[in-house]
Amino acid sequence: MKTIANSFFPSCFILYVLFAMVSMANGQQPTSPLVQSFANYQKMRAATEFGFDWVNVSPVVNSARVEAVQLDASRPGHLYVAFGSGNLWKSTNNGIDWRPIFNDQASYGIGDFALAPSNPEIIYLGTGESLKKARNFTIPGTGIYRSDDGGEHWRHLGLSDSWHIGEIAVHPTNPEIVVVSVLGHLWSENSNRGIYRTDNGGETWEHVLFVNERTGANDIVWAKNNPDVLYASMWENYPSVNGVGSGVYRSADAGVTWNRCEGGLPTGESIGRIGVAVSQTDANKVYALVDHRGRIKEGAAQVFKSSDGGTTWSRTHEDELMIFSRIGWYFADIYVNPRDDEEIFCLGVRVAHSSDGGKSFDLLGGQVKHLTPSAASGLHLDHCELWIDPNNPDHLVLGNDGGLYQSYDKGKSWLHLNNLPTGEFYDVAVDQSEPYRIFAGAQDNATVYGSATELGQARTENWKYLWIDPWNGGDGCITQVDPNDSNTVYFSAQEGAFRRKDMKRNRSKWIRPSLPKTHGGELDFNFVAPLIISPHDSNVVYLGGNYLFKSTNRGDAWEVVSGDLSKSSDLKRESTAIASIAQSKENASLIYVGTDKGGFWVSQNGGETWEERIEGLPRGYIRSIVPSKFSSDRVYAAISGLNDDDLKTYLMCSEDRGQHWRSIAGNLFDEPANVLIEDPVYENLLYAGTFRGVYCSTNRGKSWQLMGRNFPACSVADLVIQERENDLIVATHGRGVYKLGLDVMHEKLARDSAELDSDVVFDIPDVTLPYLSDVRPGVNFRDGEKATISFWLKQAAKVEITIQEEGKTLAIFVQNAYRGINQFRWNLVAESTESPLPYFINYKSFLKPGEYQVRIKRVGHPDLEAMLRVDEK
């Protein structure tokens, strides 16, 4: 057996031998539940009767957290960037345009990817993001994948039970030899963690380093001048983020066997995540960046250096390196200049840079310009990965919580490539303005707001920051808008840090409550702490810590209206704090509260007394609670088990105010649910946001259908309906914000209730032309709206859609239509004219204002007809 278990854990060696005998021959592991649920998802996407065309209204101004970045140094302008929960994206023109290239896979969360140094067309990708954070959005994966054509096609290579992958290292000259660090399950013990190796391109894997069921592998680097030498780090990441399992290892036989490096490196319970970097010219010169949890007050980040291949180590610096704060487990990556092994970069809250082998450090900052205009003034904090150009080490590409940054002068100036729709949102809200505005809070990118304008249609993005912290970010958690006064907005950062903002004055007031001095309890909040505005009186707001607070004057003063609701009669439901709050629209005295471990509390007298009601309710993070507007006793809940490595679908309903619960997950499974809402018009119509998309049920949860075929597979964080416009707004955690008009859904349900089950084209909403300049008419190709043509077919067919004016055909479109609702969206361009003349502009001829006939033709069926009205802006 080609494995060395370190002598620090002799008892684990026997465990590993038994495990390895089963798995090392071919690397087969238990299949992730996400594989079967993805097959179910694909089946539902193909069979859905609701083939809506979602509109991406994504803000890009605030960007999102980058997990990994690589460039193809042999082809300048070829960039790859992976977002933890937002897919792998590729650009071939230096970041001007992007497209996602890891589509239609069982998992979309990414821990790392690597281009093979000897053939950058070969890409290895490890699924399951590597950042451990208990917010229900640390997306697990299904193993490792490979592409041989630059990301156009992928095949699965195994390691299915890895769940979270930290690093992939490809042999410098042989792309078939790969070593992978597997973090494993982040919230439970498991054996399939550690370091895996293949020498046949992933056909089979050997489990070459295992410490114990709590310790995963974090980092791996190859000594390029001596490919037999690798260095790796192990990280005890369960149940905490530090432990005796953390350490540095060395291999002298290309990753087949490993020995632990100690000789001066710190050890013990307080050692957390570790990053390693090796000189590209001297395989014995190696650096380690250590998260020393026992030294948090002093700075936590420590750099150690070895010049003898890891046998002995010494700390490089006297003064504390203060780049970790209390969250060093977030970072711990270190890099060496390929041409100067005395120059190193250490990633943490900030980037520490040294030109003398770690003796002294400065902090990278520099001037920042944004590709999309942004109010952020500097380099975002919280850095995840750095790429250094081997041909020009002044060229740096940096990925952090604020997105992707590129520098050509070693960090003196940066271009922020904030043009990717990959926002990781926690929530969404709408106001009553005309046009209405969308508000969404993002992971470390504050809260943004803007109109529901399709991405790519406007010349400049209309989204703005509602707020942004002095470090150019801050977690935007919950936003609520006064339904009677769109000028009043509540917003928060983490752990209940709420403010109330006067939008006209652009001023906000701190309103986070505290316990009265005489109370005697201790106050705690979840990272994303909930706040709601009472549907009965918008001056009344409720805010949840482990106690529920109520204000009758919009947060100026608070009273405690509950005991400590983090407690539970079920010890396994003992929680940090309240996770969700809801007040019945029908009964102001009826209030529901859910916690982060599945505690569910009910007050039927406005908070005077509370009763825990958990019979039949799964344990998990209660993400949303919905009291029905159609029945005063009915209440719904969506619960996520992601923080416990539980991937089941928990959509629940009670008909007796929570006394008894039943599942309404129907045909959904192994796809964690984040949000459930009720249609405001149809009692039986529900919408659910899950791990992969938006589903609807027309029978109150007996069965579900996927809504639309163009919605990306991604985690849906929140849903809200703008009832005046009848728009469903979706905030995703990784792919931005989308909208969908519900008029067609409502019209279809009305026809069903009238037993009108026949082919039909639905009313087409009026559409407005873009502004056409009177100086150069016809050259505004970006502004304006698209016409949405919706129709229902009882059978799939090839259709011809024609646009006519008084019998004259102006445009023809042919497409394959599905059984059910189909949507075709058109930009109103009837004709394009091109010419080689030097001063010619490629004009596009739009329809003129007026009314047009739309005909949908099928062989053997009568035409379907509707009217399209085009208005002038």
DOSE-889779 format. One record per residue (C-alpha): x, y, z. Coordinates in pm, whole numbers, always signed. Layout:
residues N
> px py pz
> X Y Z;
...
***
This chain:
residues 873
> px py pz
> +0 +0 +0;
> +148 +333 -107;
> +47 +542 +190;
> +225 +681 +491;
> -3 +769 +781;
> +180 +1010 +1005;
> +306 +874 +1335;
> +105 +1138 +1517;
> -205 +919 +1467;
> -111 +551 +1487;
> -468 +439 +1560;
> -595 +594 +1238;
> -350 +394 +1031;
> -548 +71 +1080;
> -869 +248 +986;
> -710 +376 +670;
> -572 +35 +569;
> -922 -114 +578;
> -1065 +177 +384;
> -786 +186 +127;
> -816 -185 +48;
> -1166 -114 -74;
> -1117 +214 -254;
> -761 +270 -369;
> -772 +37 -667;
> -1010 +251 -866;
> -1094 +546 -644;
> -1462 +459 -643;
> -1656 +625 -365;
> -2019 +645 -262;
> -2215 +847 -514;
> -2320 +1189 -394;
> -2696 +1236 -354;
> -2653 +1533 -587;
> -2593 +1296 -880;
> -2936 +1134 -856;
> -3109 +1461 -782;
> -2941 +1612 -1090;
> -3083 +1332 -1303;
> -3422 +1417 -1155;
> -3362 +1785 -1228;
> -3273 +1712 -1592;
> -3583 +1499 -1632;
> -3803 +1772 -1487;
> -3640 +2037 -1704;
> -3714 +1834 -2016;
> -4071 +1756 -1913;
> -4188 +2085 -1763;
> -4506 +2239 -1897;
> -4388 +2581 -1784;
> -4122 +2669 -2040;
> -4084 +3029 -1930;
> -3798 +3245 -2052;
> -3637 +3406 -1747;
> -3499 +3759 -1776;
> -3157 +3813 -1624;
> -3157 +4154 -1452;
> -2829 +4076 -1276;
> -2626 +4351 -1122;
> -2256 +4318 -1201;
> -2139 +4634 -1026;
> -2085 +4448 -699;
> -1931 +4133 -850;
> -1889 +3820 -631;
> -1646 +3592 -447;
> -1384 +3429 -668;
> -1271 +3082 -558;
> -1000 +3019 -818;
> -840 +3187 -1120;
> -602 +3066 -1390;
> -472 +3216 -1712;
> -328 +3045 -2014;
> +14 +3213 -2032;
> +71 +3067 -2379;
> -235 +3250 -2515;
> -263 +3603 -2377;
> -621 +3703 -2313;
> -743 +3356 -2218;
> -877 +3386 -1863;
> -1061 +3134 -1649;
> -1230 +3226 -1323;
> -1431 +3006 -1087;
> -1686 +3136 -841;
> -1758 +2930 -533;
> -2126 +2894 -621;
> -2142 +3052 -964;
> -1977 +2822 -1221;
> -1649 +2836 -1415;
> -1628 +3124 -1664;
> -1397 +3174 -1960;
> -1285 +3479 -2156;
> -1074 +3477 -2471;
> -1048 +3858 -2499;
> -888 +3950 -2168;
> -1211 +3980 -1973;
> -1423 +4189 -2207;
> -1668 +3903 -2264;
> -1735 +3593 -2056;
> -1935 +3275 -2076;
> -1996 +2997 -1824;
> -1842 +2670 -1939;
> -1923 +2420 -1663;
> -2292 +2383 -1743;
> -2520 +2080 -1722;
> -2319 +1909 -1450;
> -2440 +1754 -1126;
> -2268 +2022 -920;
> -2183 +2385 -986;
> -1994 +2479 -669;
> -1621 +2487 -740;
> -1327 +2438 -506;
> -1043 +2460 -756;
> -945 +2398 -1114;
> -609 +2367 -1289;
> -481 +2399 -1643;
> -224 +2134 -1725;
> +113 +2320 -1755;
> +217 +2108 -2053;
> -118 +2138 -2232;
> -351 +2416 -2113;
> -639 +2274 -2317;
> -659 +2005 -2048;
> -846 +2132 -1743;
> -910 +1946 -1420;
> -1191 +2082 -1205;
> -1274 +1996 -846;
> -1631 +2058 -737;
> -1746 +2170 -394;
> -1627 +2510 -278;
> -1344 +2522 -26;
> -1472 +2798 +203;
> -1639 +2662 +515;
> -1910 +2899 +633;
> -2229 +2811 +817;
> -2468 +3018 +608;
> -2646 +2741 +411;
> -2461 +2831 +93;
> -2133 +2638 +111;
> -2207 +2438 -202;
> -2088 +2073 -199;
> -1967 +1893 -507;
> -1970 +1557 -678;
> -1602 +1496 -739;
> -1352 +1584 -1007;
> -1403 +1652 -1378;
> -1178 +1685 -1682;
> -1195 +1871 -2012;
> -957 +1814 -2303;
> -1079 +2105 -2514;
> -1054 +2415 -2298;
> -1382 +2359 -2116;
> -1612 +2284 -2410;
> -1682 +1929 -2293;
> -1640 +1757 -1957;
> -1627 +1408 -1818;
> -1653 +1294 -1459;
> -1343 +1127 -1313;
> -1468 +1002 -979;
> -1393 +1103 -617;
> -1768 +1134 -588;
> -1776 +1152 -209;
> -1512 +1425 -183;
> -1780 +1696 -142;
> -1526 +1979 -109;
> -1195 +2003 -296;
> -919 +2239 -187;
> -654 +2220 -458;
> -558 +2041 -779;
> -192 +2005 -883;
> -105 +1874 -1231;
> +240 +1735 -1306;
> +461 +1998 -1479;
> +527 +1781 -1788;
> +281 +1490 -1775;
> -86 +1595 -1773;
> -195 +1243 -1682;
> -42 +1267 -1333;
> -261 +1469 -1098;
> -272 +1511 -722;
> -589 +1639 -553;
> -645 +1768 -202;
> -988 +1670 -71;
> -1133 +1863 +220;
> -1415 +1613 +261;
> -1749 +1673 +429;
> -1729 +2003 +614;
> -2005 +1932 +867;
> -1953 +1564 +950;
> -1684 +1299 +975;
> -1600 +1093 +669;
> -1318 +874 +541;
> -1302 +1000 +184;
> -1076 +1295 +257;
> -705 +1360 +225;
> -484 +1341 -82;
> -564 +1141 -394;
> -338 +1072 -691;
> -382 +946 -1044;
> -120 +859 -1304;
> -365 +779 -1583;
> -558 +1101 -1623;
> -823 +1019 -1365;
> -926 +672 -1480;
> -824 +540 -1139;
> -720 +706 -814;
> -508 +611 -515;
> -579 +750 -170;
> -215 +834 -88;
> -249 +1038 +233;
> -507 +1007 +508;
> -486 +1140 +864;
> -828 +1086 +1018;
> -1198 +1134 +951;
> -1186 +1496 +1066;
> -883 +1612 +868;
> -890 +1699 +500;
> -616 +1810 +263;
> -600 +2180 +181;
> -310 +2283 -43;
> -70 +2111 -284;
> +219 +2257 -485;
> +459 +2096 -729;
> +830 +2180 -744;
> +853 +2245 -1115;
> +1231 +2213 -1138;
> +1210 +1870 -970;
> +872 +1706 -1043;
> +936 +1432 -791;
> +889 +1682 -508;
> +554 +1806 -382;
> +441 +1980 -66;
> +93 +1966 +78;
> -98 +2076 +384;
> -359 +1894 +587;
> -632 +2081 +771;
> -847 +1952 +1055;
> -1167 +2121 +942;
> -1428 +1931 +1143;
> -1594 +1998 +1380;
> -1400 +2322 +1417;
> -1145 +2490 +1187;
> -829 +2383 +1373;
> -680 +2080 +1544;
> -380 +1851 +1581;
> -443 +1701 +1237;
> -329 +2020 +1063;
> +25 +2009 +925;
> +262 +2016 +626;
> +372 +1709 +429;
> +635 +1638 +165;
> +657 +1380 -111;
> +980 +1290 -289;
> +827 +1042 -536;
> +576 +1254 -727;
> +304 +1218 -467;
> +306 +843 -414;
> +421 +854 -50;
> +424 +1136 +204;
> +608 +1233 +522;
> +503 +1492 +777;
> +727 +1799 +809;
> +766 +1930 +1162;
> +1110 +2056 +1272;
> +1004 +2402 +1382;
> +650 +2427 +1245;
> +387 +2493 +1512;
> +166 +2196 +1607;
> -127 +2132 +1837;
> -496 +2199 +1878;
> -472 +2563 +1773;
> -329 +2507 +1424;
> -577 +2580 +1147;
> -557 +2612 +771;
> -212 +2616 +611;
> -97 +2726 +267;
> +227 +2615 +104;
> +445 +2755 -176;
> +766 +2621 -326;
> +1042 +2790 -521;
> +1032 +2724 -895;
> +1412 +2699 -908;
> +1495 +2521 -580;
> +1275 +2228 -474;
> +1409 +2243 -118;
> +1300 +2602 -60;
> +943 +2610 +65;
> +716 +2849 +256;
> +415 +2781 +479;
> +148 +3033 +579;
> -11 +2915 +904;
> -335 +3016 +1069;
> -231 +2995 +1434;
> -563 +3013 +1617;
> -386 +3043 +1950;
> -242 +3378 +1839;
> -558 +3548 +1712;
> -511 +3857 +1927;
> -156 +3893 +1797;
> -251 +3845 +1432;
> -280 +3467 +1374;
> -97 +3468 +1037;
> +258 +3330 +1053;
> +503 +3259 +771;
> +759 +2981 +803;
> +1039 +2893 +564;
> +1249 +2584 +501;
> +1561 +2562 +288;
> +1619 +2188 +336;
> +1308 +2037 +190;
> +1090 +2077 +497;
> +1322 +1910 +748;
> +1369 +2227 +951;
> +1163 +2546 +957;
> +1200 +2894 +1096;
> +960 +3181 +1123;
> +1058 +3450 +874;
> +931 +3758 +1056;
> +943 +3906 +1404;
> +639 +4133 +1394;
> +300 +3968 +1376;
> +147 +3941 +1031;
> -201 +4081 +1090;
> -388 +3970 +779;
> -610 +3696 +925;
> -801 +3854 +1213;
> -1034 +3582 +1346;
> -1109 +3433 +1005;
> -779 +3280 +893;
> -962 +2962 +795;
> -1106 +3170 +510;
> -768 +3222 +344;
> -414 +3085 +401;
> -283 +3089 +44;
> +77 +3183 -25;
> +257 +3233 -359;
> +618 +3269 -478;
> +736 +3479 -771;
> +835 +3219 -1035;
> +1153 +3417 -1113;
> +1248 +3537 -765;
> +1192 +3296 -477;
> +1255 +3568 -219;
> +937 +3745 -328;
> +620 +3606 -172;
> +254 +3704 -149;
> +35 +3599 +146;
> -344 +3612 +110;
> -574 +3706 +396;
> -808 +3991 +469;
> -539 +4188 +283;
> -246 +4081 +65;
> +88 +4087 +243;
> +387 +4117 +8;
> +753 +4055 +85;
> +1061 +4099 -133;
> +1309 +3961 +121;
> +1187 +3610 +186;
> +931 +3709 +447;
> +1151 +3920 +677;
> +944 +4230 +612;
> +607 +4292 +450;
> +404 +4565 +288;
> +36 +4547 +193;
> -87 +4554 -165;
> -342 +4821 -244;
> -301 +5051 -537;
> -533 +5243 -766;
> -844 +5057 -882;
> -1048 +5118 -1196;
> -1374 +4930 -1257;
> -1487 +4790 -1589;
> -1845 +4860 -1477;
> -1867 +5192 -1288;
> -1870 +5135 -913;
> -1868 +5344 -597;
> -1604 +5113 -449;
> -1283 +5312 -424;
> -1012 +5056 -353;
> -905 +4696 -367;
> -1164 +4470 -209;
> -1070 +4265 +98;
> -1071 +3889 +164;
> -842 +3731 -92;
> -884 +3376 -218;
> -638 +3313 -502;
> -353 +3481 -691;
> -207 +3402 -1031;
> +141 +3527 -1121;
> +237 +3535 -1487;
> +543 +3309 -1527;
> +656 +3514 -1828;
> +600 +3853 -1665;
> +575 +3843 -1283;
> +457 +4205 -1276;
> +132 +4071 -1420;
> -94 +3961 -1135;
> -452 +3837 -1135;
> -623 +3836 -797;
> -950 +3678 -692;
> -1126 +3792 -377;
> -1470 +3848 -228;
> -1511 +4147 -456;
> -1441 +3959 -778;
> -1155 +3954 -1025;
> -873 +4209 -1039;
> -588 +4232 -1289;
> -264 +4428 -1255;
> +31 +4475 -1488;
> +252 +4666 -1243;
> +263 +4426 -949;
> -31 +4573 -767;
> +30 +4945 -805;
> -288 +4965 -1014;
> -572 +4724 -1087;
> -856 +4679 -1333;
> -1164 +4533 -1165;
> -1332 +4298 -1412;
> -1677 +4343 -1259;
> -1876 +4243 -1564;
> -1986 +3892 -1467;
> -2343 +3821 -1345;
> -2236 +3602 -1053;
> -2369 +3785 -747;
> -2403 +3572 -433;
> -2721 +3711 -281;
> -2885 +3628 +51;
> -3219 +3802 +3;
> -3433 +4015 -226;
> -3700 +4283 -174;
> -3899 +4521 -395;
> -4055 +4862 -345;
> -4365 +5031 -486;
> -4193 +5293 -701;
> -4277 +5330 -1070;
> -4085 +5159 -1213;
> -4029 +4946 -906;
> -3683 +4889 -766;
> -3521 +4562 -660;
> -3305 +4550 -346;
> -3067 +4259 -286;
> -2805 +4190 -20;
> -2489 +4010 -127;
> -2211 +3814 +36;
> -1945 +4074 +128;
> -2066 +4305 -147;
> -2314 +4511 +55;
> -2667 +4578 -73;
> -2748 +4699 -422;
> -3066 +4826 -581;
> -3185 +4895 -932;
> -3468 +4852 -1178;
> -3571 +4525 -1339;
> -3393 +4599 -1668;
> -3257 +4307 -1865;
> -2881 +4257 -1837;
> -2707 +4364 -2153;
> -2993 +4577 -2278;
> -2891 +4906 -2119;
> -2579 +5099 -2221;
> -2481 +5140 -1857;
> -2595 +4934 -1563;
> -2853 +5111 -1349;
> -2775 +4930 -1022;
> -2627 +5126 -734;
> -2505 +5053 -386;
> -2764 +5110 -117;
> -2463 +5119 +112;
> -2101 +5009 +103;
> -1854 +4992 +387;
> -1519 +5179 +402;
> -1341 +4862 +289;
> -1543 +4853 -37;
> -1775 +4570 +62;
> -1950 +4438 +371;
> -2203 +4158 +389;
> -2544 +4270 +270;
> -2783 +4044 +454;
> -3150 +4146 +484;
> -3330 +4437 +316;
> -3692 +4542 +370;
> -3877 +4837 +215;
> -4171 +5007 +380;
> -4469 +4907 +159;
> -4634 +5243 +224;
> -4323 +5456 +186;
> -4057 +5346 -62;
> -3833 +5617 +77;
> -3783 +5412 +397;
> -3553 +5114 +364;
> -3417 +4880 +631;
> -3087 +4705 +559;
> -2830 +4506 +750;
> -2481 +4369 +760;
> -2401 +4053 +953;
> -2533 +3960 +1296;
> -2826 +4196 +1321;
> -2643 +4515 +1224;
> -2957 +4690 +1096;
> -2999 +5048 +985;
> -3301 +5244 +861;
> -3236 +5463 +562;
> -3406 +5776 +430;
> -3349 +5736 +57;
> -3421 +6101 -29;
> -3174 +6232 +226;
> -2932 +5946 +168;
> -2890 +5912 +544;
> -2931 +5608 +764;
> -2975 +5545 +1136;
> -2841 +5258 +1347;
> -3134 +5058 +1490;
> -2989 +4729 +1609;
> -3144 +4649 +1949;
> -2976 +4532 +2266;
> -3111 +4361 +2574;
> -3213 +4588 +2862;
> -2944 +4612 +3129;
> -3182 +4451 +3377;
> -3263 +4160 +3148;
> -2988 +3923 +3259;
> -2966 +3723 +2935;
> -2702 +3714 +2663;
> -2788 +3830 +2312;
> -2680 +3640 +2002;
> -2760 +3666 +1632;
> -2723 +3447 +1328;
> -2493 +3580 +1058;
> -2800 +3661 +847;
> -3042 +3785 +1112;
> -3406 +3830 +1004;
> -3618 +4147 +1016;
> -3977 +4180 +895;
> -4219 +4470 +861;
> -4562 +4395 +998;
> -4821 +4352 +719;
> -5072 +4524 +949;
> -4878 +4840 +1038;
> -4560 +4937 +859;
> -4436 +5127 +1164;
> -4408 +4792 +1343;
> -4098 +4583 +1279;
> -3971 +4258 +1430;
> -3605 +4157 +1452;
> -3469 +3820 +1558;
> -3170 +3732 +1772;
> -3203 +3451 +2019;
> -3479 +3678 +2154;
> -3750 +3835 +1939;
> -3760 +4215 +1942;
> -4052 +4437 +1846;
> -4056 +4807 +1763;
> -4367 +5018 +1708;
> -4171 +5320 +1581;
> -3964 +5175 +1297;
> -3671 +5069 +1514;
> -3623 +5383 +1723;
> -3707 +5184 +2037;
> -3740 +4810 +2099;
> -3902 +4575 +2344;
> -3825 +4207 +2402;
> -4132 +3998 +2322;
> -4005 +3646 +2382;
> -3783 +3432 +2597;
> -3465 +3278 +2462;
> -3600 +3098 +2154;
> -3266 +2934 +2076;
> -3352 +2682 +2348;
> -3548 +2369 +2263;
> -3704 +2065 +2422;
> -3502 +1870 +2165;
> -3133 +1914 +2253;
> -3037 +1862 +1889;
> -3237 +2175 +1803;
> -3041 +2397 +2043;
> -2966 +2692 +1815;
> -2766 +3009 +1786;
> -3064 +3235 +1722;
> -3378 +3300 +1522;
> -3338 +3236 +1149;
> -3680 +3344 +1018;
> -3986 +3539 +1134;
> -4338 +3564 +991;
> -4659 +3734 +1096;
> -4994 +3622 +963;
> -5155 +3869 +723;
> -5494 +3755 +848;
> -5425 +3770 +1223;
> -5187 +4024 +1372;
> -5160 +3825 +1695;
> -5024 +3517 +1516;
> -4644 +3520 +1491;
> -4411 +3238 +1386;
> -4038 +3206 +1451;
> -3790 +2943 +1322;
> -3430 +2888 +1434;
> -3111 +2771 +1267;
> -3138 +2416 +1407;
> -3506 +2355 +1350;
> -3676 +2507 +1651;
> -4023 +2633 +1559;
> -4214 +2867 +1791;
> -4567 +3004 +1774;
> -4727 +3295 +1956;
> -5101 +3346 +1920;
> -5117 +3658 +2134;
> -4869 +3895 +1974;
> -4564 +3762 +2159;
> -4695 +3747 +2513;
> -4653 +3367 +2529;
> -4479 +3116 +2303;
> -4518 +2745 +2232;
> -4264 +2522 +2058;
> -4423 +2310 +1786;
> -4185 +2064 +1621;
> -4384 +1742 +1582;
> -4300 +1605 +1237;
> -4067 +1896 +1158;
> -3718 +1804 +1031;
> -3412 +1947 +1200;
> -3232 +2208 +995;
> -3202 +2578 +925;
> -3555 +2718 +891;
> -3493 +2952 +602;
> -3845 +3079 +542;
> -4191 +3069 +702;
> -4510 +3161 +513;
> -4846 +3196 +691;
> -5113 +3136 +430;
> -5339 +3425 +331;
> -5607 +3172 +232;
> -5631 +2986 +564;
> -5556 +3137 +903;
> -5436 +2800 +1038;
> -5211 +2705 +747;
> -4837 +2777 +751;
> -4552 +2671 +525;
> -4179 +2635 +595;
> -3865 +2574 +390;
> -3577 +2412 +577;
> -3218 +2357 +464;
> -2998 +2080 +602;
> -2690 +2197 +414;
> -2512 +2300 +735;
> -2538 +1937 +848;
> -2439 +1772 +517;
> -2806 +1680 +476;
> -2914 +1730 +115;
> -3279 +1624 +143;
> -3562 +1853 +31;
> -3760 +1989 +325;
> -4072 +2176 +219;
> -4330 +2152 +495;
> -4692 +2246 +561;
> -4906 +2257 +874;
> -5281 +2303 +876;
> -5298 +2366 +1252;
> -5049 +2646 +1314;
> -4751 +2414 +1346;
> -4889 +2151 +1578;
> -4843 +1885 +1311;
> -4633 +1895 +995;
> -4628 +1707 +668;
> -4391 +1715 +374;
> -4501 +1882 +53;
> -4173 +1813 -130;
> -4363 +1587 -369;
> -4136 +1471 -651;
> -3838 +1681 -534;
> -3554 +1507 -353;
> -3193 +1559 -245;
> -3206 +1924 -341;
> -3202 +2151 -32;
> -3479 +2411 -23;
> -3415 +2771 +75;
> -3743 +2952 +23;
> -4113 +2889 -31;
> -4378 +3150 -111;
> -4748 +3146 -185;
> -4905 +3299 -494;
> -5111 +3604 -397;
> -5403 +3507 -624;
> -5422 +3128 -650;
> -5441 +2931 -326;
> -5297 +2611 -469;
> -5004 +2778 -647;
> -4673 +2769 -462;
> -4321 +2866 -566;
> -4006 +2710 -419;
> -3642 +2808 -452;
> -3402 +2518 -414;
> -3042 +2413 -468;
> -3084 +2418 -847;
> -3370 +2644 -945;
> -3726 +2765 -911;
> -4015 +2519 -901;
> -4389 +2569 -894;
> -4672 +2352 -771;
> -5031 +2400 -880;
> -5164 +2152 -623;
> -5009 +2283 -301;
> -4705 +2059 -305;
> -4836 +1724 -425;
> -4615 +1762 -732;
> -4372 +2022 -866;
> -4253 +2142 -1203;
> -3940 +2334 -1291;
> -4014 +2688 -1406;
> -3837 +2755 -1734;
> -3553 +2589 -1921;
> -3308 +2878 -1940;
> -3267 +2936 -1568;
> -2913 +2835 -1469;
> -2867 +2550 -1223;
> -2782 +2746 -911;
> -2889 +2800 -552;
> -3203 +3014 -522;
> -3167 +3221 -206;
> -3491 +3419 -201;
> -3814 +3491 -390;
> -4050 +3787 -383;
> -4350 +3891 -595;
> -4401 +4252 -696;
> -4778 +4225 -686;
> -4864 +4545 -874;
> -4666 +4431 -1181;
> -4717 +4060 -1106;
> -4345 +3989 -1143;
> -4165 +3707 -964;
> -3814 +3819 -861;
> -3544 +3563 -782;
> -3218 +3624 -598;
> -2963 +3349 -651;
> -2648 +3277 -456;
> -2401 +3273 -741;
> -2578 +3380 -1061;
> -2736 +3715 -978;
> -3101 +3824 -1002;
> -3377 +3715 -1241;
> -3740 +3808 -1304;
> -4043 +3646 -1461;
> -4387 +3790 -1535;
> -4665 +3577 -1384;
> -4953 +3699 -1601;
> -4920 +3402 -1835;
> -4919 +3157 -1543;
> -5231 +3318 -1401;
> -5406 +3323 -1738;
> -5330 +2953 -1787;
> -5470 +2865 -1444;
> -5782 +3072 -1518;
> -5832 +2877 -1842;
> -5784 +2548 -1657;
> -6048 +2642 -1402;
> -6283 +2725 -1689;
> -6199 +2389 -1851;
> -6052 +2555 -2159;
> -5777 +2304 -2228;
> -5681 +2404 -2580;
> -5393 +2559 -2769;
> -5376 +2932 -2711;
> -5154 +3233 -2757;
> -5164 +3458 -2451;
> -5203 +3832 -2444;
> -4875 +3999 -2542;
> -4769 +4280 -2307;
> -4723 +4617 -2472;
> -4360 +4689 -2548;
> -4169 +5016 -2578;
> -3921 +5096 -2853;
> -3571 +5209 -2761;
> -3501 +5578 -2792;
> -3405 +5641 -3153;
> -3193 +5951 -3194;
> -3329 +6211 -3436;
> -2969 +6267 -3552;
> -2882 +5908 -3623;
> -3209 +5716 -3609;
> -3183 +5343 -3573;
> -2845 +5319 -3402;
> -2953 +5255 -3043;
> -2927 +4877 -3031;
> -2905 +4824 -2658;
> -3183 +5015 -2485;
> -3545 +4914 -2495;
> -3747 +4605 -2422;
> -3813 +4275 -2588;
> -4157 +4159 -2691;
> -4258 +3840 -2507;
> -4476 +3609 -2711;
> -4623 +3327 -2499;
> -4835 +3035 -2614;
> -4958 +2698 -2489;
> -4951 +2383 -2703;
> -5107 +2049 -2614;
> -4844 +1873 -2826;
> -4486 +1956 -2921;
> -4450 +2095 -3272;
> -4231 +2302 -3502;
> -4387 +2647 -3521;
> -4348 +2948 -3745;
> -4401 +3282 -3573;
> -4479 +3565 -3812;
> -4511 +3937 -3743;
> -4748 +4106 -3985;
> -4886 +4452 -4058;
> -5204 +4462 -4262;
> -5126 +4122 -4412;
> -4763 +4205 -4496;
> -4511 +3981 -4325;
> -4234 +4179 -4157;
> -4049 +3903 -3975;
> -4055 +3523 -3952;
> -3908 +3303 -3678;
> -3905 +2923 -3673;
> -3854 +2724 -3354;
> -3928 +2390 -3197;
> -4200 +2428 -2936;
> -4266 +2201 -2640;
> -4588 +2075 -2495;
> -4700 +2338 -2246;
> -4608 +2705 -2215;
> -4353 +2836 -2465;
> -4206 +3183 -2475;
> -4030 +3365 -2755;
> -3867 +3699 -2682;
> -3790 +3938 -2968;
> -3595 +4267 -2977;
> -3832 +4426 -3236;
> -3562 +4442 -3505;
> -3734 +4368 -3835;
> -3435 +4417 -4062;
> -3057 +4463 -4042;
> -2863 +4639 -4315;
> -2490 +4594 -4369;
> -2245 +4759 -4607;
> -1867 +4768 -4666;
> -1875 +5147 -4718;
> -1622 +5323 -4487;
> -1870 +5549 -4307;
> -2163 +5316 -4308;
> -2332 +5229 -3978;
> -2491 +4885 -3964;
> -2846 +5006 -3921;
> -3115 +4799 -3760;
> -3471 +4876 -3855;
> -3715 +4856 -3564;
> -4090 +4826 -3590;
> -4263 +5160 -3593;
> -4508 +5247 -3316;
> -4840 +5080 -3383;
> -5024 +4749 -3368;
> -4910 +4427 -3536;
> -5056 +4083 -3587;
> -4869 +3784 -3446;
> -4947 +3446 -3601;
> -4822 +3110 -3479;
> -4847 +2854 -3756;
> -4826 +2474 -3733;
> -4884 +2207 -3993;
> -5231 +2060 -3959;
> -5356 +2310 -3698;
> -5532 +2644 -3718;
> -5318 +2951 -3665;
> -5298 +3110 -3323;
> -5334 +3488 -3339;
> -5259 +3776 -3103;
> -5196 +4150 -3118;
> -4862 +4316 -3044;
> -4870 +4685 -2954;
> -4547 +4884 -2987;
> -4524 +5221 -2813;
> -4280 +5504 -2858;
> -4052 +5595 -2569;
***
